[in-house]
Amino acid sequence: EITPVTGVQTCALPIFETMRLGWAMAQLGAEVQSVMTLRLMGLAGCWALPPGEAGRMVSEKSPAWNDAWMKAAQATANGATSVAVMDAALKPLHRKAKANRKRLSKQRGQLPLF
């Protein structure tokens, strides 16, 4: 992008915004990995899972991705930058993953019933 006043080329994505987006993606990855680990431990019988968790982990995917897609589409339609679009898409996914991690980690110390 070239500024009209100086004619100097500037970066369309300020480095701090890009770094913040990178950290948000890393945080989402850590949350998702925690949820996957807790669920796999539960399915293996090493961790107590709430009733219906196996079905829930399948049924929640489509609404979560649809919500992320809609937020990204709205941001794009409003003329947001690519970083803002990615941020809008990540927020609902991160919120859901964080809620899942908190809910599943409450089962700590409880052994599954055999």
N, C-alpha and C positions, 0 to 999 in steps of 0.2 A: 504494500500500500504506500502510495507516495503522498506526502502531505502537500496541500495546495499552496501553503505559504512559503515553505522553504524548498520544496522540491526534493527533499531527502526521503529516501525509502525507509520506512519504519516497519517493525515487525507487527504483523496483524495479531499475533498472540503474545502478549507480554509474558515474559518468562515466569513471573510469580504466579500468574493464573494457570499456566501450563503445569507448573510444579504442584500447585494446589490440587489440580485435577488428577495428577499422578498419585498424590498421596490419598486422595479419595478413592481411586481405583484400587490401590494397595489395601486400604482399610476394608473395602468391600470384599476383596479377595480373602483377607484374614477372617472376616465374619463368616463368609461362605464356607471356608475350610473348617472352621469350628463347628458349624451346623452339620456339615457332612460327616465329620468325625463322630460327633455325638449320636447322630442317627445311625451310622454304621455300627457303632458300639452297641446301640440299643437293639438293632436287628440281629447282631451276633449274640445277644443275651448278656452282655457285659455292663449294660446301663439300662436303667428303667426308663421306658418311654411312655408318654401319655397315651391313652387309648386312641386308636385311629390314626396314629402318626404315620404309618406306612401309606395309607391312602392320602393323607394330608400332604405329604411331601411330593406327591404327584399332582394333586388337584390344585395346589397353590401356584404352580409355575406359570400357567397360561394367564391368569389375572395379573400377576406381578409383571410379566413381560408386556402385556397389553397396556398397563398403566404407565410403564416406563416409555413405551413407544408413543403413547398419547402426549406425555409431558414433553418429550423431545420434539414431536410434531408441532405442538403449540409454541414451543420456544422458537423453532425454525420459522413458523408462520409469522411470529412477532418480530422477526429480523435479528434474532440473537446470534452472537458469534458461535463458532463451532465449539469452543470451550464451554460456553453457557448451555449449548444444546446437550453436550455430553453430561454436564453437571445436572441438568434437569432430568435426564434419563437415569442417572445413577442414584439420585436421591430416593425415589420410591423403592428401588432394589435394596439400597443400603438400609432403609428403615425396616423393610420386611426381614432381611437377614439378621439385623440386630435384635428385632423382636423374637425371632425364632431362637437365636442363641440364648437370650435371656430366659425364654420359656423352657427350653430344653435343659439348661444348666441348673434350673431349680430342682431337678430330679436328683441332684448330687447326693450321694450317700445312700440312696435307696436301691436296693438290689431288686432285679426283676423277679416276678413271681413265676415259678416253674410249675 
